[in-house]
């Protein structure tokens, strides 16, 4: 199939592109202008770049032309920033996706895969691991909007027969993840540890999250593109939880030295624990995570060390980041 990846120039999109190409699909990457291109495609590789505005109907319609499937990775907010301006979150992410669905219907696109958030749509868990049937009580706008998009996908299926699949991702990490960001505990912390910098942690470090390698996330999404079963919703993660303190412990083992931990006040939108039940994905997608945490940390360490200037001291003080 020819797959359109909306937001495909980012961390997850780059790994998904390689996975889809390896599976025999062709790929069109659509992202905002001036995004870093993680590699040049070789002659004969069925892949192309397209720049534009997700909210521009004409540009999105042009991007959809000739495609058989859409993978929606685009998001303008993070859990923290979404609460700062929920109107912007709704206008850009929810309204933009509704506009996209109308264009998908007109183009008669045969497959739609949406990347939702296993870390925010459930809210404070009643029990763990969290199955797809768990109640949804998100406590940040980011999770509310993701959940609203899920509901509109169901409506589009009910009214117009849209063939869709939703993947609620836990906390992917790995090579190419930004190291100077407010989201991505492992990438930020590991980079700081390699530079000999302190690690800043929101709360006391006991917050538990489900971390899994981005290559496993890309494999799950590739299977979702091909999936034609009756399930529409899948949790994707490791199925195991690690506290932030345990992640720092593992990083210290990886780099071979202790790091300075600075603890900051916790935040209201951080649920204490989030670990996903991935049994449905194992049974029906035929997918299971293959890269354990120690191996993933080793791979990411090698990638960071190979980057120019990766071990130089940072000119800016490290910032605390979200646990995920």
C-alpha positions as CSV (number, residue, x, y, z in Angstrom):
1,X,0.0,0.0,0.0
2,X,1.0,3.6,-0.3
3,X,0.9,5.1,3.2
4,X,0.6,8.7,4.2
5,X,2.4,9.4,7.5
6,X,1.1,12.6,9.0
7,X,3.7,13.9,11.4
8,X,6.0,11.4,9.8
9,X,9.3,13.4,10.1
10,X,9.5,13.0,13.9
11,X,11.0,10.4,16.2
12,X,8.3,7.7,15.9
13,X,7.6,8.6,12.2
14,X,11.2,8.0,11.1
15,X,11.2,4.5,12.6
16,X,7.8,3.7,11.2
17,X,8.9,4.8,7.7
18,X,11.8,2.4,7.7
19,X,9.5,-0.4,9.1
20,X,6.9,0.2,6.4
21,X,9.5,0.3,3.6
22,X,11.0,-3.0,4.9
23,X,7.5,-4.5,4.8
24,X,7.1,-3.6,1.1
25,X,4.9,-0.5,1.4
26,X,5.6,2.9,-0.1
27,X,5.6,6.0,2.1
28,X,4.7,9.7,1.8
29,X,5.9,11.7,4.8
30,X,3.9,14.9,5.5
31,X,5.2,17.3,8.2
32,X,5.6,21.0,8.9
33,X,8.2,22.9,7.0
34,X,11.9,22.8,7.9
35,X,11.8,19.6,9.9
36,X,15.0,17.7,10.1
37,X,15.1,14.8,7.6
38,X,16.6,11.9,9.4
39,X,18.0,10.4,6.1
40,X,18.0,10.7,2.4
41,X,16.1,8.0,0.6
42,X,18.1,5.9,-1.9
43,X,17.2,5.9,-5.6
44,X,14.4,3.4,-6.0
45,X,13.1,3.6,-2.5
46,X,9.4,4.2,-2.7
47,X,9.4,7.2,-0.2
48,X,8.9,10.9,-0.5
49,X,8.8,14.0,1.6
50,X,6.0,16.6,1.6
51,X,5.9,19.8,3.7
52,X,2.8,21.7,4.7
53,X,0.4,22.8,7.4
54,X,-1.9,20.1,9.0
55,X,-4.7,22.6,9.2
56,X,-4.5,23.6,5.5
57,X,-7.3,21.6,3.7
58,X,-5.7,22.0,0.3
59,X,-2.3,20.8,1.4
60,X,-3.7,17.8,3.3
61,X,-6.0,16.9,0.3
62,X,-3.0,16.9,-2.0
63,X,-1.0,14.8,0.5
64,X,-3.8,12.2,0.5
65,X,-3.9,11.9,-3.3
66,X,-3.1,8.4,-4.4
67,X,-2.7,6.9,-0.9
68,X,-4.3,3.7,0.3
69,X,-3.7,4.2,4.1
70,X,-3.2,7.1,6.5
71,X,-1.2,6.9,9.8
72,X,-2.0,9.9,11.9
73,X,1.0,10.7,14.2
74,X,0.6,14.5,14.2
75,X,0.1,16.4,17.4
76,X,0.7,20.1,18.3
77,X,0.8,19.7,22.1
78,X,2.2,17.6,24.9
79,X,0.4,16.6,28.1
80,X,1.8,19.6,30.0
81,X,1.4,22.2,27.3
82,X,-2.2,21.1,26.5
83,X,-3.4,22.1,29.9
84,X,-1.8,25.6,29.5
85,X,-4.0,26.2,26.4
86,X,-6.8,23.6,25.9
87,X,-8.5,25.8,23.3
88,X,-5.4,25.6,21.1
89,X,-5.3,21.9,21.7
90,X,-8.9,21.5,20.5
91,X,-8.6,23.8,17.6
92,X,-5.4,22.3,16.2
93,X,-5.6,18.6,17.0
94,X,-9.3,17.8,17.3
95,X,-10.7,20.2,14.6
96,X,-7.7,19.4,12.4
97,X,-8.4,15.7,12.6
98,X,-12.1,16.2,11.9
99,X,-11.2,18.1,8.8
100,X,-8.8,15.3,7.9
101,X,-11.5,12.6,8.3
102,X,-13.8,14.5,5.9
103,X,-11.0,14.5,3.2
104,X,-10.2,10.9,3.9
105,X,-13.9,10.0,3.2
106,X,-13.9,12.0,0.0
107,X,-10.7,10.4,-1.2
108,X,-12.1,6.9,-0.2
109,X,-9.0,6.0,1.7
110,X,-9.1,2.4,2.6
111,X,-7.3,2.3,6.0
112,X,-6.8,4.8,8.9
113,X,-4.4,4.2,11.8
114,X,-4.4,6.7,14.7
115,X,-1.7,6.9,17.3
116,X,-3.4,7.7,20.6
117,X,-2.0,7.9,24.1
118,X,-1.9,4.9,26.5
119,X,-0.3,7.2,29.0
120,X,-3.1,9.8,29.3
121,X,-6.5,8.6,28.0
122,X,-7.1,6.4,31.1
123,X,-6.3,8.9,33.8
124,X,-5.6,7.6,37.4
125,X,-5.8,3.8,37.0
126,X,-8.2,1.7,39.1
127,X,-5.9,-1.3,38.6
128,X,-2.8,-2.3,36.6
129,X,-2.0,-3.5,34.1
130,X,-4.6,-1.4,32.3
131,X,-6.7,-3.1,29.7
132,X,-8.4,-1.4,26.8
133,X,-11.8,-1.7,28.7
134,X,-10.6,0.4,31.6
135,X,-12.6,3.5,32.2
136,X,-11.3,6.7,30.7
137,X,-10.9,9.7,33.0
138,X,-8.0,11.7,31.5
139,X,-6.7,14.6,33.7
140,X,-5.1,16.6,30.9
141,X,-6.4,18.2,27.8
142,X,-4.0,16.1,25.7
143,X,-5.7,12.9,26.8
144,X,-9.2,14.3,26.5
145,X,-8.5,15.4,22.9
146,X,-6.9,12.0,22.0
147,X,-10.0,10.3,23.5
148,X,-12.3,12.6,21.6
149,X,-10.6,11.7,18.3
150,X,-11.0,8.0,19.1
151,X,-14.8,8.6,19.5
152,X,-15.0,10.5,16.2
153,X,-13.2,7.6,14.5
154,X,-15.9,5.3,15.8
155,X,-18.6,7.7,14.6
156,X,-17.0,7.9,11.1
157,X,-17.0,4.1,11.0
158,X,-20.6,3.9,12.1
159,X,-21.8,6.6,9.6
160,X,-19.5,6.0,6.7
161,X,-17.7,2.7,7.1
162,X,-14.2,4.0,7.9
163,X,-11.8,1.1,8.4
164,X,-9.7,2.4,11.3
165,X,-7.4,1.1,14.0
166,X,-6.3,2.9,17.2
167,X,-3.0,2.2,19.0
168,X,-2.7,3.6,22.5
169,X,1.0,3.8,22.9
170,X,2.7,3.8,26.3
171,X,6.1,5.6,26.4
172,X,8.4,4.8,23.5
173,X,12.1,5.7,23.7
174,X,15.1,5.1,21.5
175,X,17.4,6.4,18.8
176,X,16.5,9.7,17.3
177,X,14.4,10.8,20.2
178,X,15.1,14.5,21.0
179,X,17.4,14.9,24.0
180,X,16.5,18.6,24.7
181,X,12.8,18.2,25.2
182,X,10.1,18.2,27.9
183,X,9.0,14.7,27.1
184,X,11.1,11.6,27.0
185,X,12.6,10.7,30.3
186,X,15.0,8.1,29.0
187,X,16.5,10.1,26.2
188,X,16.9,13.3,28.3
189,X,18.2,11.5,31.4
190,X,20.6,9.2,29.4
191,X,22.0,12.2,27.5
192,X,22.5,14.2,30.7
193,X,24.3,11.2,32.4
194,X,26.7,10.8,29.4
195,X,27.5,14.5,29.7
196,X,28.0,14.4,33.4
197,X,25.0,16.6,34.1
198,X,22.5,16.4,36.9
199,X,19.1,14.8,36.3
200,X,16.0,16.8,37.4
201,X,13.0,14.8,38.4
202,X,9.4,16.0,39.0
203,X,8.3,14.6,42.3
204,X,10.1,11.9,44.3
205,X,10.8,9.6,41.4
206,X,8.3,7.0,42.3
207,X,6.0,7.7,39.3
208,X,5.8,4.4,37.3
209,X,5.5,4.3,33.6
210,X,5.6,1.7,30.8
211,X,8.7,2.3,28.7
212,X,9.3,0.4,25.4
213,X,11.7,0.7,22.5
214,X,10.6,2.7,19.4
215,X,11.4,-0.2,17.1
216,X,8.7,-2.2,18.8
217,X,6.3,0.7,18.4
218,X,7.0,0.9,14.7
219,X,6.5,-2.9,14.4
220,X,3.1,-2.6,16.1
221,X,2.0,0.2,13.8
222,X,3.2,-1.7,10.7
223,X,1.0,-4.6,11.8
224,X,-1.9,-2.3,12.4
225,X,-1.7,-1.0,8.8
226,X,-2.1,-4.6,7.6
227,X,-4.6,-5.7,10.3
228,X,-8.1,-6.5,9.2
229,X,-9.6,-8.1,12.3
230,X,-12.6,-7.0,14.3
231,X,-10.8,-5.2,17.1
232,X,-10.3,-1.4,16.6
233,X,-8.3,-0.6,19.7
234,X,-5.0,-1.9,21.0
235,X,-2.7,-1.0,23.9
236,X,1.0,-1.0,22.9
237,X,3.8,-1.0,25.5
238,X,6.1,-3.3,27.3
239,X,3.5,-4.6,29.8
240,X,6.0,-3.8,32.6
241,X,6.3,-0.7,34.8
242,X,9.5,1.1,36.0
243,X,9.6,4.0,38.3
244,X,11.6,7.1,37.3
245,X,14.1,6.2,40.0
246,X,14.5,2.7,38.6
247,X,15.1,4.2,35.1
248,X,17.9,6.4,36.6
249,X,19.4,3.3,38.3
250,X,19.4,1.5,35.0
251,X,21.1,4.5,33.3
252,X,23.7,4.6,36.0
253,X,24.5,0.9,35.3
254,X,24.7,1.7,31.6
255,X,27.1,4.6,31.9
256,X,29.1,3.1,34.7
257,X,28.8,5.9,37.2
258,X,26.4,7.7,39.6
259,X,24.5,10.8,38.6
260,X,23.2,13.7,40.7
261,X,19.5,13.6,41.1
262,X,17.6,16.8,41.8
263,X,14.0,16.4,42.9
264,X,11.4,19.1,42.1
265,X,7.7,19.4,43.2
266,X,5.4,17.0,41.6
267,X,2.6,18.0,39.2
268,X,-1.1,17.5,39.4
269,X,-1.5,15.9,36.0
270,X,1.0,13.1,36.7
271,X,-0.9,9.9,37.6
272,X,1.1,7.7,40.0
273,X,1.3,4.7,37.8
274,X,0.5,3.6,34.2
275,X,1.3,0.1,32.9
276,X,-0.6,-1.2,30.0
277,X,-2.1,-4.7,29.4
278,X,-0.9,-5.6,26.0
279,X,-2.5,-9.1,25.8
280,X,-5.0,-8.1,23.0
281,X,-2.2,-6.9,20.8
282,X,-0.2,-10.1,21.3
283,X,-3.2,-12.3,20.5
284,X,-4.8,-10.4,17.6
285,X,-2.1,-8.2,16.1
286,X,0.5,-11.0,16.4
287,X,2.8,-8.5,18.0
288,X,5.0,-8.6,21.1
289,X,7.8,-6.3,22.2
290,X,11.2,-7.8,21.6
291,X,13.7,-5.3,23.0
292,X,14.2,-5.4,26.8
293,X,15.1,-2.2,28.6
294,X,18.8,-3.0,29.1
295,X,19.2,-3.8,25.4
296,X,17.3,-0.6,24.4
297,X,19.5,1.5,26.7
298,X,22.6,0.0,25.2
299,X,21.4,0.8,21.7
300,X,20.5,4.3,22.6
301,X,23.8,4.9,24.4
302,X,25.8,3.9,21.3
303,X,23.6,6.2,19.2
304,X,24.2,9.1,21.5
305,X,27.9,8.5,21.7
306,X,28.1,8.5,17.9
307,X,26.4,11.9,17.6
308,X,28.9,14.9,17.1
309,X,29.4,16.7,20.4
310,X,27.3,14.2,22.3
311,X,29.7,14.1,25.3
312,X,30.4,17.8,25.5
313,X,29.0,19.7,28.4
314,X,25.7,21.5,27.6
315,X,25.8,25.3,27.4
316,X,22.3,25.4,29.0
317,X,21.2,23.9,32.3
318,X,19.2,20.6,32.1
319,X,15.5,20.9,32.4
320,X,13.1,18.5,34.1
321,X,10.9,16.5,31.7
322,X,7.8,14.5,31.7
323,X,7.9,10.8,32.7
324,X,7.4,9.4,29.2
